[in-house]
Amino acid sequence: MAEPVASQALLALRDQIDGLDKQLLELLNQRARVAEQVGEIKRAEGTPFFRPDRVAQVIDKIRAANPGPLKAEHVAAIWREIMSACLALESPQRVAVLGPVGTFCEQAAIEYFGGAADLVYCANFDEVFHATASGSAQFGVVGVENMTEGVVTRSLDLFLHTPCHVVGEVSLLIRHNLMRKEPSMNGIEAVLAHPQALAQCQNWLNKHLPDVERRAVSSNAEGSRFAAENPALAALGSERASTLFGLHITAHAIQDEAYNRTRFAVICLPQTMATPPATGRDCTSLVVSVPNRPGAMHDLLVPLKTHGVSMTRLESRPARTGQWDYHFYIDLDGHPSQPHVAAALVELRELCAFFKILGAYPVKA
């Protein structure tokens, strides 16, 4: 079928867009050359290349200056990619994520670092922590909590002994799609996904595929890879994963909770990046244990009440000592540089048999 002939008015507008694109390209390369000079100075001074606080400041200024018609969130996404591409010229950032390609962990890393980051794909969160702690990756991204299924217990256990600390977080809206090589749901023998994803979709699966096996794998992307190789298998995952693995989406957004979010933590060694400065909207994460005696948990909460510090999360995990002891993972509203938070932490430390600050970092609004 022949392509419709464009009007003169449309051709003129296309020429105008082509000219603007050339100007944009020239300006972007000018910015990139300045970024390379910034990288040379940072290298000479030994200062960090990646500054998430600086990225946030630039994007906030751009959003505030945006007159439209582009939406503020679209402008922010464009500028994050521009800054990511320029940073890759200064010093490519190696970021360890749960692989293979197409995981939500990968998506969270791209949202935080931009698409120009050099992603290191790991088989599990143990490998993400190891890659980051060993220095083979400068940063790591790990899942820590889902709104419907709660905490990612393995991540909490790994935080206990790692030298890494948390410097940022990403809250990602999770939509699980049923995907397979065939365009229908007929003949599915097994649905493959990460255990958390299977749990987040269990009501839909009980209703629509009650007799189909549910098979846990290391990641949703791994399930997608298997489904791409076997038409009898289906996977749960993102639209991006369906494109990457050439799968049909046979059912969209089948998660049981429509507003299903997962928190991901961005980790690194302290020498890679120090604790980010206070922003006025921060979280301090720590893990503690208290002596096994009556009233110990009550005593743990007293410093927080005394100094007016809000606790936003409390999780317990077995300490594996054989004595029924527990570690408590706590999120506090605030930053250690704030006097009331600092005072509460000092008193908390004195009460605890074990005390470790996991990190202090900005939280998303």
N, C-alpha and C positions, 0 to 999 in steps of 0.2 A: 504494500500500500504506500503510495507516494506521500511524503511529508508535506503538510499544508504549507503554502507559501506565506511567509511572514509579511506583515504590512510594513510600510516605510516607517511608521511611528515606532513599531516594535523593534525594527532593525536599528533605529537611531538610539533607542534605550539600551539595546544590547551593546552597541558600540560604546555608550557612556559607561556601562558597567565594566566592559573590558578595560577602558582607560582608568577607572577607579581601582580595578584589581591590580593594574601595573603600579599605580601609586602606592597602594597598600603594601605590595611586595617590596617596593623600594624602601618604604618606611620600616617595615619589619626587619629587613636586612640591616638597615642603619641601627635599629635597636639591638640587633644581634651583635653587631660589631662593638657597640658600647658595652654590652654584656661580657664579651670576651675580654675587654680591658678591665672590667670589674673583676673578672676571674683571675687575671694576672696579679692585681693588687691583693686580692684575698689570699692567693697562693703565697705571695711574698710575706704577707703579714701573719699568715697562719690562722686566719679567721674562717668560720664555717661557710661553706658554699651555699648550703640550703638553709634558709631562714623562713620557716612557716609564718612567723609573726610579720615579717616584711611582705610576704606574699599576701597575707590577709589585709595589711595596710594598703597596698597598692590596689587590690581588688575593691576594697571598701571605697577608696577615693574615686575609682573609675565608676562604680555603681552610683555614687552620689552625683557625679558630674554628667551622667548619661541623660541626655534630653529626650531619648526615644527617637524613632518608634521601636527600636530593639528593646526587648524586656530586660530588666536588670539581671535576672538569673542567667539569661543567655549571654549577656555581656560578660558576666563573671566567669562563665564556662570558657568563653573565647580567650579571655585574658589569662586564665589559669594555664591553658595550653600554650599560649605565647610565652609565658614565663617559664614553663616546663621546657620548651624547645630551646630557649636562651640559656637556661641552666645547664642543659645537656652540652652546650658549647663550652661553658665554664668548667664543669666537672660532672660527667654523667653519674647519676645517683643509682646505685645498685640496691634493689629492694626485694627482699625475700617474701614470697607469698605462697599460699597453698595452691598447688597446681593440680592438673595441667591447665592450659589456657581455658578461659571461660568460667572460672569460679567467681563467686561473689567476693571472695577475698581479693582476687585480681581486680575486680571492679572497684572495690574500696580503695585499693592502692592507686589506681588511675585517678580516682576522684580526689585523692589527697595530693599526689605528686605530679599528676598530669600524664599525658600519654607518652612523653619522651623519656620517662624513667626506664632504666634497664632492669627489667623484672627477672628475678631468679626463682624458678618454679621448684617447689619442694613437695615431697610426697605426703607430709603431715606437719602439724604444728611443732612437733619436736624438732624437725629439721629446720623450720623457720627460726626457732629460737637459737639453734646451734649455729646456723649460718650467720645470724646477726651477732651472736656472742663471739664467734671466732674471727669476725671481721671480713669474711668472704662476701658479706652484704653489709652495706652501711646502715640499712634500716630493715625492719621486718613489720609485717602486718598480720595480726592474728585476731580471730573472732573471740569475743569474751562474753557476750550476752545476747540472747534473743528475747523479744518481748513476750512470746508465747511459751517457749520451751525453757526459759531461764538461762543460767550460766553455762558456758562451755567449760566443763570441769577440767579437762586436760590442760587448757590454757592456764587456769588458776593454779593447778599443781606445778606447771612449768615456771610460773612467775616466782615461785617460792625460792628457787636457788639460782636463778639467772643473774648475771651481772648487769643485764640490760635494764633500762627504766622506760616508762611510758612518757612520750613527749607529745602525743596527740591522739585524737580519736576521730572515727568516721561513723556516722549513723546512717545506715543504708536501708532504704525501703526494699524489702525482699518480696518479689513476685515469682512464685514457682509455676512453671508451665509443664504440662505433660508432653514429651517429645519422643518421636521415633522416626524410623525411615519411611514407614507407611503413613498415608494421610488420614487413616481411621484408627479407632481403638480396637478393631477386631483382631483377634489372634494374639494378644499380648500375653506372654507367659510369665514375665517378671518385670517389676518396676525397680530400677536401680537409682540410689541416691545416697547422700550423706545421711546418717541416722537422724540428725536434727531436721533435715528437710522432710524425711518420711514422717516424722512425728508431727510436723507442722501441717501436713496434708492428710492426716489419717482419717478425718471425717469424710472428706471427698473420696478418698480411696475406698473406705468402707462402703460407701453408697454406690459408686460407679464401677469399681473393680474389686468386689469383695473376695473373689476366689483366686486372685492373682498374687503370686509370691512377691513379697517386698524384700529386696536384697540390699543390705547396707554395704556401701563402698566408701573409700577414703574421701571422696569429694563428689559434688554433683557433676563436675566436668569429667571426672573419671567415669561416672555412670553414662554420661553422654557419649564418651568415646566407645564404650562397649555397645551402646545402642546403635551407634553408627555402623558397627561391624556385624550386628545381628538383628534382622527384622523382627524377631520374636521378642525383643527386649524394648522397654521404654525407659526414659529417664526423666528426672525432674531438674529444671534449671531455668536459666534466664533466656530472654530472647537472643541476647548476644551469643550464648552457647549454641542455640539452635542454628544460627547463621554459621558459626565457626565449624560445627560438625555436620552441616548439611542435613538437618533434621526438620521434619514437619512438626509444627505445634498443633497437637490434636485437641488440646484443652488449655485455655488460657487462665492464668491466675487462679490456681486451684487451692492455694493455701487457705486454711480454715479461718484465719483472721485477716480481714482486708487490710488493716493497718499493721503490717507485720515488719518490724524493723530489727536489724541486728547491729550491735555495736562492735566495731573493730578497733583494736588498740594499735597505735604506731609505736614501735619500740626501737631503741638503739643503745649503744654503749654511751656512758656519760662523756667520754672523750670525743665521741662523734658529735654529740649535741648536748649541751647542758640543759638543765631544767628551764623551760620557756618562762619568760617573765610574766607577771600577773597581768591579766587583761580586764579584770572585773567580773568575768564569768568563767570560773575555773573549777577544776575538780582535783582533789588530792586523794590518791589511792594508796592504801597501805594494807599490810597483812600483819596480824598480831596473834599471839596466843597468851592465855592467862593461866595462872596456877589453878588446878582443879580443886577448888574450895567453894563453900557456900558464899553467894553474894559476889563472886568474882566478875560476872558479866555486868551486874549492876554498877560495880565500882568502875568498870571500863567506860560506862556512859556518863559518869559524873563530870569529868573534865569537859566534855562536849557541852553539857547543859550549863556548867559554870561559866564558860567563855562564849556561849552563844553560837556554837558551831553546829550546823545542821548536818546530820548523817543521811545521805541519800541512798545508800545501799549497804546491806549487811548479809554476807554469805558465809557459811561454815563448810569446812572440808576436814575429813579425818587427818590427823597428824601422822598416822601410821607408826605410832610408837608402841602399840600394843597395850596402851594404858587408857584407851578411850579419851584421848586428848584431841583437841580440835584447833585448827587455825581459822581465824576469822578475817575475812576480806571486807574491808570497809572503804566506802567512798565518802569523802567529806566535801561539803560545799565551801570552796575557798582555796586560797593559795598559801603555802608556808611562809611567804614573805609578809603576809598580813599578821599584825600583832596578836589578834585573838586566836587565829589558827595556830600560830607558832606556840603560844602559851598552852593551848590544849594539847598539842603534840608532845611538848616537854613533859606534861603531867601523865599523859598516856604511856609514854616510854617507861616511866618509873614504875608503872603498874604491871607491865607486861613481862612475861618470861621470854618472849620473842617479839621483836618489833622491827619492821622493815617498811620504809616508804617506797612504794612501787613507782611513783611518779606524780608530778603535778603538771597539768596541761589545760589548755582552753577547751571548753565544751561548746558544742553547736547549739545555737538557739532553737 
